[in-house]
Amino acid sequence: MDIIWESLANESEEPESPEWHGEVVAERMKKVESGEAKFLSLDEVRNRLDTET
């Protein structure tokens, strides 16, 4: 594991994000700006995870 981490840490270039990442972020930002986005508190997320397992 140390060898893998070291090889990644020594990389000088940042990996490029795929184009679809930008599209997803843009769509989510539109929802936030228009007030359509829904947010959950950490407790709500935990409760959902507890009921799904």
N, C-alpha and C positions, 0 to 999 in steps of 0.2 A: 504494500500500500504506500509506503514511504517513497518508493521509486516512482510510482505513478504520480503521486502528488508533486514530487520534486520536478518531474518532467513537465507537468502542467504549469507549475509556478514559474518555470524558466521560459515559458513561451512569451515572446515579445509582442505578438499580434493578438488582438481581440478577435474571437470568432465572430463571423457575420451572422446576424439574425436573419432567418428566412423572411421573405416579403410578407407572408401571411401573418407574421407576428405584428407587424406594423398595422395591418388591416384590422386585426382583432383589437389592438389598443385604440385605434381611431374610433371604431364602433363603440367601444366601451366608454370612451371620453364623450362621445355624442350623447349617450344615455345619461351620463353624469350631468352634463351641461343642460340637458333638457328636463332634468328632474325625473326621468324614467328609471334610473338606476336604483336598485334596492340593496341596502347594506345590512349585514347581520352583525350583532355584537359577538364577542368571543364566546360568551355564555350560550348564545343561540347556536353557534357553530358546534360547540361541544355537545349540546343537547341533541342536535341532529345526528352527530356522529355516534352518540351513545345509543340512539334509537335505531340506527341502521345496522349496528353490529349485533 
